[in-house]
Amino acid sequence: MSIKVLKSFDYPTDGLASKSWDQFAETDAPEMDFVFTVCDNAAGEACPVWIGHPVTAHWGVEDPAAIEGTDLLREEAFVKAFKFLKNRIDAFINLPINALDKVSLHHKTAEIGKMKGASIGTKGH
């Protein structure tokens, strides 16, 4: 369903696949500058120690894969998650990253995770 929604918004999908975080903890994994967890069920889990100590934040959205019902209801959930994440990514790419120290950058990325569409029970949802 993720691929279908991405295609519907004209995003390229060739070679895309879901990955476990384990893949990024291997010694030959690329070094990350930023790591964002997105599914609400990941918020309480222990995150791995990332090589290079990237800026991390939780940008929780309701997991669309957990929605049961018709294909239309499931697709609506994926579209909603897509839109919430796109808004957050847009806010992130507009940050003056080079002008912020790591603490300020962490604070700003955490604030983005609290934007409208944040996880259940947070302000703005």
NORFEN-V334892 format. One record per residue. RES is the residue in one letter. PHI is phi in whole degrees, -180 to 180 (* if undefined). Layout:
res:phi
RES:PHI
RES:PHI
//
This chain:
res:phi
M:*
S:-59
I:-63
K:-59
V:-67
L:-59
K:-62
S:-64
F:-101
D:63
Y:-92
P:-68
T:-125
D:-58
G:79
L:-80
A:-159
S:-66
K:-132
S:-82
W:-62
D:-54
Q:-61
F:-93
A:-101
E:-73
T:-62
D:-96
A:-71
P:-67
E:-76
M:-99
D:-93
F:-139
V:-135
F:-122
T:-88
V:-125
C:-84
D:-57
N:-72
A:-92
A:-62
G:-94
E:-84
A:-71
C:-92
P:-70
V:-83
W:-89
I:-59
G:86
H:52
P:-69
V:-69
T:-123
A:-156
H:-103
W:-113
G:-59
V:-135
E:-59
D:-71
P:-66
A:-70
A:-85
I:-75
E:-108
G:137
T:-70
D:-60
L:-64
L:-63
R:-66
E:-63
E:-59
A:-65
F:-68
V:-64
K:-61
A:-62
F:-57
K:-65
F:-61
L:-68
K:-62
N:-61
R:-69
I:-64
D:-59
A:-64
F:-64
I:-70
N:-94
L:-71
P:-80
I:-53
N:-70
A:-96
L:-109
D:-78
K:-62
V:-65
S:-65
L:-64
H:-62
H:-62
K:-65
T:-69
A:-66
E:-61
I:-60
G:-66
K:-100
M:-64
K:-47
G:97
A:-68
S:-62
I:-54
G:89
T:-97
K:-60
G:96
H:-86
//
